[in-house]
Amino acid sequence: MSTIELKSSFHHLIDQIQDERMLRNLYDCIADFALNNDTQFQLSEEQLKRLQDSMSQIEKGKLIENETVKQNVKQWLSK
């Protein structure tokens, strides 16, 4: 996919999002990257803690298969 095609697809996906909170989060992320030319995302202390907690759960074998999560989400959204 060329850069032009990628940008076009990206615009199309953004146009499909109706959740204002998600749009704001995406905007903040992209704006920070564009303004700072930062190639690495900086995690907040809270995000880092959650990531570490997740890694700990993985090490303990506390996992949920992706297909199970998809099914659960589908059920939740249909309620």
URCOR-V937979 format. One record per residue. RES is the residue in three letters. PHI is phi as a letter, one per 40 degrees, with the letter a starting at -180 (none if undefined). PSI is psi in whole degrees, 0 to 359 (none if undefined). Layout:
<<RES | PHI | PSI> <RES | PHI | PSI>>
This chain:
<<MET | none | 129> <SER | c | 167> <THR | c | 318> <ILE | c | 316> <GLU | c | 320> <LEU | c | 315> <LYS | c | 318> <SER | c | 315> <SER | c | 320> <PHE | c | 315> <HIS | d | 317> <HIS | c | 316> <LEU | c | 317> <ILE | c | 320> <ASP | c | 336> <GLN | c | 343> <ILE | c | 126> <GLN | b | 345> <ASP | c | 112> <GLU | c | 321> <ARG | c | 316> <MET | c | 317> <LEU | c | 318> <ARG | c | 318> <ASN | c | 316> <LEU | c | 316> <TYR | d | 312> <ASP | d | 317> <CYS | c | 311> <ILE | c | 319> <ALA | c | 318> <ASP | c | 317> <PHE | c | 313> <ALA | c | 319> <LEU | c | 328> <ASN | b | 355> <ASN | f | 36> <ASP | c | 124> <THR | c | 357> <GLN | b | 140> <PHE | c | 138> <GLN | c | 127> <LEU | c | 141> <SER | c | 169> <GLU | c | 319> <GLU | c | 316> <GLN | c | 319> <LEU | c | 318> <LYS | c | 315> <ARG | c | 321> <LEU | c | 316> <GLN | c | 320> <ASP | c | 319> <SER | c | 317> <MET | c | 322> <SER | c | 317> <GLN | c | 320> <ILE | c | 315> <GLU | c | 330> <LYS | c | 0> <GLY | g | 14> <LYS | c | 81> <LEU | b | 155> <ILE | b | 128> <GLU | c | 145> <ASN | d | 319> <GLU | c | 323> <THR | c | 317> <VAL | c | 315> <LYS | d | 317> <GLN | c | 318> <ASN | c | 316> <VAL | c | 316> <LYS | d | 318> <GLN | c | 316> <TRP | c | 319> <LEU | c | 339> <SER | c | 355> <LYS | c | none>>
